[in-house]
Amino acid sequence: MIMSKRTLMILALGTLIGFGGAGFLIVFFVHNVSLRELLVGYSPLYWQLTIGLVFGVISAKAAWSIVELPFLKDIKGLFSNIFQPLKLNKFEIVFVSLCAGIGEELFFRGGIQPMLGVWTTAVLFVLLHGYINPFNLPMTVYGLYMTVVIGVMGLMTIHLGIVTSITAHFVIDLILMIKLTEGNNEEMTNPEDVISS
């Protein structure tokens, strides 16, 4: 079943409001930190944005190199099946990436990470995204890579500030979605083949 563009936009907005709102509530009521304190972080904003941007670009390019390996060809096809039919324009790609970057980072890095720690939160994040699958070795390989990326983003949040991980997350999603939407249809594959492999 192919997801519609409208459904994706609703999910993106839901991620921003739902996850972001839940993250804010946890930060404020459980960790006793204001949203301003959380966003200010431990280093200047320009430094957080710069490091997040650089890390995001490097991580996205490495992720793309991984999914282009012959071993992970079906995984790339599965992701292409999701995004190519939607024919997203640049604004929509930026919107979805921004919603995910802000909403998920406020929840996972801001709210959950102080309770569970960096690496447990990273594993939880990857599991909830379905990137670890004991019945699908290629997807699990990609998931292990993403666990490392998310873990490093967690460390950046601790040492630099959450804007770093928000920026990195946004850039990773932005680059990968652009790559997936500009690909040709020959890369698309049957989802059942990927799930059963």
C-alpha positions in Angstrom: 0.0 0.0 0.0 1.5 3.4 -1.1 1.2 6.2 1.4 -0.3 9.4 0.1 1.4 12.8 0.2 -1.4 14.1 2.4 -0.8 11.3 4.9 3.0 12.0 5.0 2.3 15.7 5.7 -0.1 14.8 8.5 2.5 12.4 9.9 5.2 15.0 9.7 3.0 17.6 11.5 2.0 15.0 14.0 5.7 14.2 14.7 6.4 17.9 15.2 3.4 18.5 17.5 3.1 15.1 19.2 6.7 14.1 19.7 7.9 17.7 20.1 5.1 18.5 22.6 5.7 15.3 24.6 9.5 16.0 24.6 8.9 19.6 25.9 6.5 18.3 28.6 9.1 15.7 29.8 11.9 18.3 29.7 9.8 20.9 31.6 8.1 18.7 34.2 10.5 15.8 34.7 13.9 17.4 34.1 12.9 20.9 35.3 14.5 22.6 32.3 12.8 25.3 30.3 12.6 25.1 26.5 14.9 28.2 26.3 17.5 26.5 28.5 17.3 23.3 26.4 17.7 25.2 23.1 20.5 27.5 24.3 22.7 24.5 25.0 26.4 24.6 26.1 28.0 26.3 23.1 27.1 29.2 20.8 24.2 28.7 18.4 26.4 29.3 15.3 28.8 26.5 16.5 25.9 24.1 17.1 24.4 24.9 13.7 27.8 24.5 12.0 28.7 21.2 13.7 25.2 19.8 13.1 25.3 20.8 9.4 28.8 19.2 8.9 27.9 16.0 10.8 24.6 15.8 9.0 26.1 16.0 5.5 28.9 13.5 6.3 26.4 11.0 7.9 23.9 11.3 5.1 26.6 10.8 2.4 27.9 7.8 4.3 24.3 6.4 4.7 23.7 6.8 1.0 27.0 5.0 0.2 25.9 2.1 2.4 22.4 1.7 0.8 24.1 1.8 -2.6 26.1 -1.3 -1.8 24.8 -4.4 -3.7 24.1 -6.1 -0.4 21.6 -3.3 0.5 20.1 -2.7 -3.0 16.7 -4.0 -1.9 16.7 -1.6 1.1 17.3 1.3 -1.2 14.5 0.0 -3.3 12.1 -0.2 -0.3 12.8 3.4 0.7 12.4 4.5 -3.0 9.0 2.8 -3.1 7.9 5.0 -0.2 9.1 8.4 -1.5 9.3 8.3 -5.3 5.5 7.9 -5.9 4.8 10.9 -3.7 6.6 13.3 -6.1 7.5 15.6 -3.3 8.5 19.2 -4.1 11.4 20.9 -2.3 9.2 22.7 0.1 7.5 19.4 1.2 10.9 17.7 1.6 12.1 20.6 3.8 8.9 20.6 5.8 9.0 16.8 6.5 12.7 16.9 7.4 12.2 19.9 9.7 9.2 18.3 11.5 11.2 15.1 12.1 14.3 16.9 13.1 12.6 19.1 15.7 9.9 16.8 16.9 12.0 13.6 17.3 15.0 15.3 18.8 13.0 17.2 21.4 11.4 13.9 22.4 14.4 11.5 22.2 17.4 13.6 22.9 15.7 16.2 25.1 13.2 14.1 27.0 14.2 10.4 26.9 18.0 10.5 26.7 18.5 12.0 30.2 16.5 9.1 31.6 17.8 6.2 29.5 21.3 7.3 28.5 22.8 8.0 25.1 23.1 4.5 23.6 19.9 3.0 25.0 18.0 5.9 23.5 19.8 5.5 20.2 18.9 1.8 20.1 15.3 2.6 21.0 15.1 5.3 18.3 16.4 2.9 15.6 14.1 0.1 16.8 11.0 2.3 16.6 12.0 3.3 13.1 12.1 -0.4 12.1 15.8 -0.3 11.1 16.7 -3.3 13.2 15.0 -6.5 11.9 16.3 -10.0 12.9 14.6 -11.4 9.8 16.3 -8.9 7.4 20.1 -8.7 7.7 20.5 -5.8 5.1 18.1 -3.6 7.0 19.8 -4.5 10.3 23.2 -3.5 8.9 21.7 -0.1 7.9 20.2 0.0 11.4 23.5 -0.6 13.1 25.0 2.3 11.2 22.1 4.5 12.1 22.5 3.5 15.8 26.1 4.9 15.7 24.9 8.1 14.0 22.1 8.6 16.5 24.4 7.8 19.4 26.9 10.4 18.3 24.1 12.9 17.9 23.2 12.1 21.6 26.7 12.9 22.6 26.7 16.1 20.7 23.5 17.1 22.5 25.2 16.5 25.9 28.4 18.4 25.0 27.2 21.1 22.6 23.4 21.4 22.8 20.2 20.0 21.2 20.3 22.4 18.3 23.3 20.4 17.0 21.3 17.1 16.9 18.2 18.9 15.5 20.3 20.4 12.7 22.1 17.1 12.0 18.8 15.2 11.9 17.2 17.7 9.6 20.2 17.6 7.2 20.3 13.8 7.1 16.6 13.5 6.4 16.8 16.3 3.8 19.7 14.8 1.8 18.4 11.2 1.9 14.8 12.3 0.9 16.2 14.4 -2.0 18.3 11.4 -3.1 15.3 9.0 -2.9 12.9 11.3 -4.7 15.3 12.0 -7.6 16.2 8.4 -8.2 14.8 6.6 -11.2 12.1 4.0 -11.1 14.5 1.2 -12.0 15.6 1.2 -8.4 12.1 0.5 -7.1 11.5 -3.0 -5.9 8.7 -5.2 -4.6 8.3 -4.5 -0.8 7.5 -8.2 -0.2 10.9 -9.2 -1.6 12.6 -6.9 0.9 10.6 -8.1 3.9 11.1 -11.8 3.1 14.8 -11.5 2.4 
